[in-house]
Amino acid sequence: MILLQNSILRLEYEPATDILQVRYPDLQRYHLSEIKHSLQVMVQTIRNYDVRKLLLDARTTSIEIDDEENRQLTLDLAAMLSQTRLVKVARVQPFDPEHEARAQRNIEAARKAGALSYEVATFTTPAAALDWLKE
């Protein structure tokens, strides 16, 4: 069931498995305030539906913001997600190895900041991510 679809995000929820699937948005500087708002809406949706499992698909995400903005966005999102009842977050890694290396650095920064109250795992395919979430 599609809970939200706009130019930035698409939230697709499967009640039987309690998994919310999201294609991570393109990170463009001129849309940054809209992206932040959409991520807040996503977190509110996770709260409203009491979602426990999240799949973030970043395979095709383009990143046009600098490393510091990207890191801060990740830290902010991790902190917001920690205020939900999420148990697992599965990431489908970007095709671009440089983007994935940056994402891993950001996840590690969030981990060190104590912002992760849920399990995070990274996968190369959505099928592998879904299998892990269903465990």
CYANA upper distance limits for C-alpha pairs under 8 A (distance plus 0.5 A):
  1 MET  CA     12 GLU  CA      6.07
  1 MET  CA     13 TYR  CA      5.77
  1 MET  CA     14 GLU  CA      6.77
  2 ILE  CA     10 ARG  CA      7.83
  2 ILE  CA     11 LEU  CA      6.33
  2 ILE  CA     12 GLU  CA      4.86
  2 ILE  CA     13 TYR  CA      6.71
  3 LEU  CA     10 ARG  CA      8.18
  3 LEU  CA     11 LEU  CA      5.91
  3 LEU  CA     12 GLU  CA      6.35
  3 LEU  CA     13 TYR  CA      7.22
  4 LEU  CA      9 LEU  CA      7.76
  4 LEU  CA     10 ARG  CA      6.01
  4 LEU  CA     11 LEU  CA      5.55
  4 LEU  CA     12 GLU  CA      7.82
  5 GLN  CA      9 LEU  CA      6.26
  5 GLN  CA     10 ARG  CA      4.74
  5 GLN  CA     11 LEU  CA      6.86
  6 ASN  CA     10 ARG  CA      6.89
  8 ILE  CA     25 PRO  CA      6.14
  8 ILE  CA     26 ASP  CA      8.02
  8 ILE  CA     34 GLU  CA      8.43
  8 ILE  CA     35 ILE  CA      7.19
  8 ILE  CA     38 SER  CA      7.56
  9 LEU  CA     22 VAL  CA      7.48
  9 LEU  CA     23 ARG  CA      7.10
  9 LEU  CA     24 TYR  CA      7.63
  9 LEU  CA     25 PRO  CA      6.62
  9 LEU  CA     38 SER  CA      7.32
 10 ARG  CA     22 VAL  CA      6.35
 10 ARG  CA     23 ARG  CA      6.97
 11 LEU  CA     20 LEU  CA      7.13
 11 LEU  CA     21 GLN  CA      6.46
 11 LEU  CA     22 VAL  CA      5.64
 11 LEU  CA     23 ARG  CA      8.30
 11 LEU  CA     42 MET  CA      7.90
 12 GLU  CA     20 LEU  CA      6.14
 12 GLU  CA     21 GLN  CA      5.63
 12 GLU  CA     22 VAL  CA      7.08
 13 TYR  CA     18 ASP  CA      7.64
 13 TYR  CA     19 ILE  CA      6.36
 13 TYR  CA     20 LEU  CA      4.88
 13 TYR  CA     21 GLN  CA      6.77
 14 GLU  CA     18 ASP  CA      6.17
 14 GLU  CA     19 ILE  CA      5.94
 14 GLU  CA     20 LEU  CA      6.94
 15 PRO  CA     19 ILE  CA      7.40
 17 THR  CA    134 LYS  CA      7.34
 18 ASP  CA     51 VAL  CA      6.43
 18 ASP  CA     52 ARG  CA      6.80
 18 ASP  CA     53 LYS  CA      6.68
 19 ILE  CA     51 VAL  CA      7.28
 19 ILE  CA     52 ARG  CA      7.49
 19 ILE  CA     53 LYS  CA      5.29
 19 ILE  CA     54 LEU  CA      6.09
 19 ILE  CA     55 LEU  CA      7.55
 19 ILE  CA    133 LEU  CA      8.06
 20 LEU  CA     46 ILE  CA      8.43
 20 LEU  CA     51 VAL  CA      7.43
 20 LEU  CA     53 LYS  CA      6.84
 20 LEU  CA     54 LEU  CA      5.40
 20 LEU  CA     55 LEU  CA      6.63
 21 GLN  CA     54 LEU  CA      6.55
 21 GLN  CA     55 LEU  CA      5.22
 21 GLN  CA     56 LEU  CA      6.75
 21 GLN  CA     57 ASP  CA      8.02
 22 VAL  CA     54 LEU  CA      8.15
 22 VAL  CA     55 LEU  CA      6.59
 22 VAL  CA     56 LEU  CA      5.55
 22 VAL  CA     57 ASP  CA      6.56
 23 ARG  CA     56 LEU  CA      6.32
 23 ARG  CA     57 ASP  CA      5.09
 23 ARG  CA     58 ALA  CA      6.70
 24 TYR  CA     56 LEU  CA      6.31
 24 TYR  CA     57 ASP  CA      6.04
 24 TYR  CA     58 ALA  CA      5.57
 24 TYR  CA     61 THR  CA      6.82
 25 PRO  CA     35 ILE  CA      7.75
 25 PRO  CA     58 ALA  CA      8.23
 25 PRO  CA     61 THR  CA      6.56
 25 PRO  CA     62 SER  CA      8.45
 26 ASP  CA     61 THR  CA      5.31
 26 ASP  CA     62 SER  CA      5.33
 26 ASP  CA     63 ILE  CA      6.57
 26 ASP  CA     64 GLU  CA      8.44
 27 LEU  CA     31 HIS  CA      7.98
 27 LEU  CA     32 LEU  CA      7.36
 27 LEU  CA     35 ILE  CA      7.94
 27 LEU  CA     61 THR  CA      7.82
 27 LEU  CA     62 SER  CA      6.64
 27 LEU  CA     63 ILE  CA      5.25
 27 LEU  CA     64 GLU  CA      6.18
 27 LEU  CA     65 ILE  CA      6.80
 28 GLN  CA     32 LEU  CA      6.57
 28 GLN  CA     62 SER  CA      8.34
 28 GLN  CA     63 ILE  CA      6.94
 28 GLN  CA     64 GLU  CA      5.41
 28 GLN  CA     65 ILE  CA      6.50
 29 ARG  CA     64 GLU  CA      6.87
 29 ARG  CA     65 ILE  CA      6.00
 31 HIS  CA     35 ILE  CA      6.58
 32 LEU  CA     36 LYS  CA      6.62
 33 SER  CA     37 HIS  CA      6.71
 34 GLU  CA     38 SER  CA      6.58
 35 ILE  CA     39 LEU  CA      6.67
 36 LYS  CA     40 GLN  CA      6.77
 36 LYS  CA     73 LEU  CA      8.22
 37 HIS  CA     41 VAL  CA      6.77
 38 SER  CA     42 MET  CA      6.68
 39 LEU  CA     43 VAL  CA      6.75
 39 LEU  CA     77 LEU  CA      7.74
 40 GLN  CA     44 GLN  CA      6.68
 40 GLN  CA     80 MET  CA      8.27
 41 VAL  CA     45 THR  CA      6.61
 42 MET  CA     46 ILE  CA      6.76
 43 VAL  CA     47 ARG  CA      6.84
 43 VAL  CA     80 MET  CA      7.22
 43 VAL  CA     81 LEU  CA      6.78
 43 VAL  CA     84 THR  CA      8.09
 44 GLN  CA     48 ASN  CA      6.58
 45 THR  CA     49 TYR  CA      6.54
 46 ILE  CA     50 ASP  CA      6.12
 46 ILE  CA     51 VAL  CA      5.48
 46 ILE  CA     52 ARG  CA      8.41
 46 ILE  CA     84 THR  CA      7.51
 46 ILE  CA     86 LEU  CA      8.46
 47 ARG  CA     51 VAL  CA      7.17
 47 ARG  CA     84 THR  CA      6.26
 47 ARG  CA     85 ARG  CA      7.83
 50 ASP  CA     84 THR  CA      8.17
 50 ASP  CA     85 ARG  CA      7.09
 50 ASP  CA     86 LEU  CA      8.42
 51 VAL  CA     85 ARG  CA      7.45
 51 VAL  CA     86 LEU  CA      6.73
 52 ARG  CA     85 ARG  CA      6.43
 52 ARG  CA     86 LEU  CA      4.59
 52 ARG  CA     87 VAL  CA      5.69
 52 ARG  CA     88 LYS  CA      7.13
 53 LYS  CA     86 LEU  CA      6.37
 53 LYS  CA     87 VAL  CA      6.55
 53 LYS  CA     88 LYS  CA      5.46
 53 LYS  CA     89 VAL  CA      6.44
 53 LYS  CA     90 ALA  CA      8.41
 53 LYS  CA    133 LEU  CA      6.90
 54 LEU  CA     86 LEU  CA      7.97
 54 LEU  CA     88 LYS  CA      6.87
 54 LEU  CA     89 VAL  CA      5.27
 54 LEU  CA     90 ALA  CA      6.70
 54 LEU  CA    133 LEU  CA      8.39
 55 LEU  CA     89 VAL  CA      6.38
 55 LEU  CA     90 ALA  CA      5.28
 55 LEU  CA     91 ARG  CA      6.39
 55 LEU  CA     92 VAL  CA      8.02
 55 LEU  CA    129 ALA  CA      7.59
 55 LEU  CA    130 LEU  CA      7.93
 56 LEU  CA     89 VAL  CA      7.81
 56 LEU  CA     90 ALA  CA      6.68
 56 LEU  CA     91 ARG  CA      5.33
 56 LEU  CA     92 VAL  CA      6.76
 57 ASP  CA     91 ARG  CA      6.37
 57 ASP  CA     92 VAL  CA      5.20
 57 ASP  CA     93 GLN  CA      7.47
 57 ASP  CA     94 PRO  CA      8.41
 57 ASP  CA    126 PRO  CA      7.83
 58 ALA  CA     91 ARG  CA      7.50
 58 ALA  CA     92 VAL  CA      6.14
 58 ALA  CA     93 GLN  CA      6.00
 58 ALA  CA     94 PRO  CA      5.48
 59 ARG  CA     92 VAL  CA      6.67
 59 ARG  CA     93 GLN  CA      5.92
 59 ARG  CA     94 PRO  CA      4.16
 59 ARG  CA     95 PHE  CA      5.79
 60 THR  CA     94 PRO  CA      6.49
 60 THR  CA     95 PHE  CA      7.20
 61 THR  CA     94 PRO  CA      7.17
 63 ILE  CA     99 HIS  CA      8.11
 65 ILE  CA     69 GLU  CA      6.75
 65 ILE  CA     70 ASN  CA      6.88
 66 ASP  CA     70 ASN  CA      6.71
 67 ASP  CA     71 ARG  CA      6.50
 67 ASP  CA    102 ARG  CA      8.18
 68 GLU  CA     72 GLN  CA      6.61
 69 GLU  CA     73 LEU  CA      6.61
 70 ASN  CA     74 THR  CA      6.73
 70 ASN  CA    106 ASN  CA      8.36
 71 ARG  CA     75 LEU  CA      6.68
 71 ARG  CA    106 ASN  CA      5.81
 71 ARG  CA    109 ALA  CA      8.39
 72 GLN  CA     76 ASP  CA      6.52
 73 LEU  CA     77 LEU  CA      6.58
 74 THR  CA     78 ALA  CA      6.51
 74 THR  CA    106 ASN  CA      6.86
 74 THR  CA    107 ILE  CA      7.81
 74 THR  CA    110 ALA  CA      7.86
 75 LEU  CA     79 ALA  CA      6.61
 75 LEU  CA    106 ASN  CA      7.94
 75 LEU  CA    107 ILE  CA      8.50
 75 LEU  CA    109 ALA  CA      8.06
 75 LEU  CA    110 ALA  CA      5.93
 75 LEU  CA    115 ALA  CA      7.62
 76 ASP  CA     80 MET  CA      6.71
 77 LEU  CA     81 LEU  CA      6.57
 78 ALA  CA     82 SER  CA      6.62
 78 ALA  CA    110 ALA  CA      7.20
 78 ALA  CA    115 ALA  CA      6.21
 78 ALA  CA    116 LEU  CA      6.63
 79 ALA  CA     83 GLN  CA      7.28
 79 ALA  CA    115 ALA  CA      5.58
 79 ALA  CA    116 LEU  CA      7.59
 80 MET  CA     84 THR  CA      7.81
 81 LEU  CA     86 LEU  CA      7.55
 81 LEU  CA    116 LEU  CA      8.50
 82 SER  CA     86 LEU  CA      7.79
 82 SER  CA    115 ALA  CA      7.00
 82 SER  CA    116 LEU  CA      6.51
 82 SER  CA    117 SER  CA      5.81
 82 SER  CA    118 TYR  CA      7.63
 86 LEU  CA    118 TYR  CA      6.73
 87 VAL  CA    117 SER  CA      8.22
 87 VAL  CA    118 TYR  CA      5.29
 87 VAL  CA    119 GLU  CA      6.71
 88 LYS  CA    118 TYR  CA      5.99
 88 LYS  CA    119 GLU  CA      5.23
 88 LYS  CA    120 VAL  CA      6.53
 88 LYS  CA    133 LEU  CA      7.20
 89 VAL  CA    118 TYR  CA      7.55
 89 VAL  CA    119 GLU  CA      6.58
 89 VAL  CA    120 VAL  CA      5.34
 89 VAL  CA    121 ALA  CA      7.06
 89 VAL  CA    133 LEU  CA      8.25
 90 ALA  CA    120 VAL  CA      6.35
 90 ALA  CA    121 ALA  CA      5.56
 90 ALA  CA    122 THR  CA      6.31
 90 ALA  CA    123 PHE  CA      7.69
 90 ALA  CA    129 ALA  CA      6.11
 90 ALA  CA    130 LEU  CA      8.26
 90 ALA  CA    132 TRP  CA      8.22
 90 ALA  CA    133 LEU  CA      7.44
 91 ARG  CA    120 VAL  CA      7.96
 91 ARG  CA    121 ALA  CA      6.67
 91 ARG  CA    122 THR  CA      5.11
 91 ARG  CA    123 PHE  CA      6.53
 91 ARG  CA    129 ALA  CA      7.49
 92 VAL  CA    122 THR  CA      6.33
 92 VAL  CA    123 PHE  CA      5.38
 92 VAL  CA    124 THR  CA      6.01
 92 VAL  CA    125 THR  CA      6.43
 92 VAL  CA    126 PRO  CA      6.56
 92 VAL  CA    129 ALA  CA      7.28
 93 GLN  CA    100 GLU  CA      6.64
 93 GLN  CA    122 THR  CA      6.79
 93 GLN  CA    123 PHE  CA      6.53
 93 GLN  CA    124 THR  CA      6.15
 93 GLN  CA    125 THR  CA      8.35
 94 PRO  CA     99 HIS  CA      6.94
 94 PRO  CA    100 GLU  CA      6.27
 95 PHE  CA     99 HIS  CA      8.47
 95 PHE  CA    100 GLU  CA      8.28
 96 ASP  CA    100 GLU  CA      6.96
 97 PRO  CA    101 ALA  CA      6.66
 98 GLU  CA    102 ARG  CA      6.81
 99 HIS  CA    103 ALA  CA      6.65
100 GLU  CA    104 GLN  CA      6.63
101 ALA  CA    105 ARG  CA      6.85
102 ARG  CA    106 ASN  CA      6.78
103 ALA  CA    107 ILE  CA      6.64
104 GLN  CA    108 GLU  CA      6.63
105 ARG  CA    109 ALA  CA      6.72
106 ASN  CA    110 ALA  CA      6.76
107 ILE  CA    111 ARG  CA      6.63
108 GLU  CA    112 LYS  CA      6.62
109 ALA  CA    113 ALA  CA      6.62
110 ALA  CA    114 GLY  CA      6.82
110 ALA  CA    115 ALA  CA      5.76
110 ALA  CA    116 LEU  CA      6.99
111 ARG  CA    115 ALA  CA      6.39
111 ARG  CA    116 LEU  CA      6.14
122 THR  CA    129 ALA  CA      7.94
123 PHE  CA    128 ALA  CA      6.83
123 PHE  CA    129 ALA  CA      6.19
124 THR  CA    128 ALA  CA      7.82
124 THR  CA    129 ALA  CA      8.42
125 THR  CA    129 ALA  CA      6.94
126 PRO  CA    130 LEU  CA      6.55
127 ALA  CA    131 ASP  CA      6.67
128 ALA  CA    132 TRP  CA      6.86
129 ALA  CA    133 LEU  CA      6.76
130 LEU  CA    134 LYS  CA      6.62
131 ASP  CA    135 GLU  CA      7.06
